[in-house]
Amino acid sequence: MAISRRVVLHFPPRLVDQPIIYQLVKEHNLVLNILKASVTPNEEGLLILELSGAQKDYDQGIRYLQEVGVRIQSLGQNIVRNETRCTHCGACIAICPTGALALDPKTRLVNFLEDRCTACEICVLACPPRAMEVHF
């Protein structure tokens, strides 16, 4: 059974020059889509990936990452809407490229669909009350 999951990978400085992503593809048969990357020599690296493949391959790939010292988080842990700040103005809806922010036609409130979010951070800039927060 094929699965697809979005994850955030934190690489310690000692690993940023290693072919770790290559190993996920070659040795663990995973297909990946890089959603965001920030990798600088001698600094912590950050990759947001969508990993797809067989459940067994995915599990083995995640184990490999953990064994080499990569810290893994699901993407949903990093994108947060501050509900007390959100005024449901809708400014974020038009600029969200993935449809992760959508208007509920019945309640007229803005829904945040975390599973669609790619952490592009456009909503953070567009939100007048600064209700969208990104924590990596």
C-alpha positions in Angstrom: 0.0 0.0 0.0 1.5 3.4 -1.0 1.5 6.3 1.4 2.4 9.9 1.2 3.5 12.0 4.2 4.8 15.5 4.6 7.7 15.8 7.1 10.2 18.3 8.4 13.8 17.1 8.6 16.3 18.9 10.8 19.9 18.1 9.9 22.6 18.8 12.4 25.6 20.7 11.0 27.7 17.6 10.8 25.2 16.0 8.3 24.5 18.8 5.8 27.1 17.7 3.4 26.1 14.0 3.4 24.1 12.3 0.7 21.2 11.4 3.0 18.4 12.3 0.6 20.0 10.3 -2.1 19.9 7.3 0.2 16.2 7.7 0.7 15.6 7.5 -3.0 18.2 4.8 -3.9 18.2 2.5 -0.9 14.6 3.0 0.4 12.7 3.4 -2.9 11.0 6.6 -1.8 9.8 9.3 -4.1 10.2 12.8 -2.7 9.0 16.3 -3.4 11.0 19.1 -1.8 8.6 21.7 -0.6 11.1 23.9 1.1 14.8 23.8 1.8 17.3 25.7 3.8 20.7 24.1 3.9 23.9 26.0 4.6 27.4 24.4 5.2 28.3 24.2 8.9 24.8 25.2 10.1 21.6 23.2 10.8 19.8 22.2 7.6 16.0 22.2 7.2 14.1 20.3 4.6 10.3 20.0 4.2 9.5 17.0 2.1 6.6 15.0 0.8 7.7 11.4 1.0 5.8 8.7 -1.0 6.2 5.0 -1.3 5.3 1.7 0.2 4.6 1.7 3.9 7.5 -0.7 4.5 9.9 1.5 2.5 8.7 4.6 4.3 9.2 3.1 7.7 12.7 1.9 6.8 13.6 5.3 5.4 12.4 7.1 8.6 14.4 4.6 10.7 17.5 5.3 8.6 17.0 9.1 9.1 16.7 8.7 12.8 19.8 6.4 13.0 22.0 8.9 11.2 20.9 11.7 13.5 18.2 13.6 11.5 15.4 15.0 13.7 11.9 14.3 12.1 8.7 16.2 12.7 5.4 15.9 10.8 4.6 19.1 9.0 1.4 19.7 10.9 3.4 20.3 14.1 5.0 23.5 12.7 2.1 25.4 11.1 -0.3 27.0 13.6 -3.2 29.3 13.5 -3.5 31.4 16.6 -7.3 31.1 17.1 -7.5 34.1 19.5 -5.9 36.4 17.0 -7.7 35.1 13.9 -10.6 37.5 12.9 -11.6 35.3 9.9 -11.2 38.3 7.6 -10.2 35.9 4.7 -7.1 37.8 3.5 -5.2 34.5 3.5 -7.7 32.6 1.4 -6.9 34.2 -2.0 -3.1 33.9 -1.6 -2.9 30.3 -0.3 -1.5 28.3 -3.3 -2.6 24.9 -1.9 -6.1 25.7 -0.7 -5.1 25.0 2.9 -7.1 28.1 4.0 -10.7 28.0 2.8 -14.0 29.7 3.6 -16.7 27.5 5.2 -19.8 28.5 3.2 -22.1 27.8 6.0 -20.4 29.5 8.9 -18.4 32.0 6.9 -15.3 31.2 9.0 -11.9 30.4 7.6 -10.9 26.8 8.0 -7.2 25.8 8.2 -6.7 22.4 6.5 -3.3 21.4 7.8 -2.9 18.4 5.5 -2.9 20.7 2.5 -0.3 23.1 3.9 3.2 23.1 2.4 4.6 25.7 4.8 5.2 28.3 2.1 4.7 31.0 4.7 2.7 33.3 2.3 -0.2 33.4 4.7 2.1 34.6 7.5 2.9 37.7 5.5 -0.7 38.3 4.3 -2.5 37.9 7.7 -3.4 41.3 9.1 -3.8 40.2 12.7 -0.7 37.9 12.4 -2.7 34.8 13.4 -0.7 32.4 11.2 2.5 31.2 12.8 5.3 29.0 11.6 7.5 27.2 14.1 10.5 25.2 12.9 
